[in-house]
Amino acid sequence: MKATLFRQHGGPEVLEYTDFPSPEPKAGEVLVHLRAAALNRMDVMVRNGWPGLKLDLPHINGADGSGEIAGLSNGVTEFEIGDRVAINANLGCGKCEFCINGQDNMCREWHLLGETIHGTYAEYICLPVRQLYKLPKNFDLHTSAAAALVYQTAWHSMVKRGNIKAGETIAIIGAGGGVNSASIQVGKYLGARVVVIGSNAKKLKEAESLGADILIDRSKEEDWSKAVFISTDKRGVDAVVDNVGTTFPLSLRALRKGGRLLTVGNSGGPRFEIDNRYIFAKHLSIIGSTMSTLSDFAEVMDLVVAGKLKPVIDKKFPLKEAAAAQERLWRGENFGKITLDIP
Ligand SMILES: [Zn+2]
């Protein structure tokens, strides 16, 4: 099969479009002919490598993908050849106490597709049946690939962990990234009033097109927590979606008493100082999570298929141009998801 892979960590130049052996489905697995993959910032971080990351090289990037069933192992009855499927990149073992309890994103043997095992920048992939969501015939495979990781992540954090309800006011830090744009849509779907703190006017305009109610430009207001306070009659917001990290100090100030800070990432870096007094004096909760569970994934994909959550696709690149696609993502030039078209 064709794949875009890397044999050593490094910049975009290490990506190589080449031939690679096709995988064979093991018991309980299916073979998927991928037609679309979607990019995440994690792809670039894995390509660059980090201390302690040990991969079997060559490695294939990619957590998100959609395609058609091309092969079945013995006994698989859930799918037929040709069925269209979206992939859930959150890989639990299916056997540990957390997986049995339906909390597979807390699995003791947890893997993320494309991080520690070969991902979706390839023509074929084999996965256990439980990792696949059956799409309606003719559902666009780029749309489903673009949805899978970011919507399940936003859904689990905001609905299952953060308990965001209709009528609440939430602030989302950042508008351009995949999880943040999904979070704006999920917030509106839940009936919340959504405040977006964006880095510039262009990103805020894009946030507005997704339904954001109140826009705050942090290039003009360094201490945007004050603007959030004013926009809520000095009450503060019920929850902040903060996937930047270094913005925690301002997020804690922007929350009302008893508010929740939700986080699934740290695009601004992992280490920063916070003032503990805000946490106890304001009765705040800091709630972290990553990815979602199998049942959340099915729930959120049902909403995507029903057109209630609509992934924005920024640009499609051919699989062989994955390096250019990753550069666009890493420079933050995209609005919505960048996808790869797989032959
Ligand atoms: Zn497990």
Residues whose N, C-alpha, C, O or C-beta is under 5 A from the ligand:
A	BS01	ZN	G92 C93 G94 K95 C96 C99 C107 R108 E109
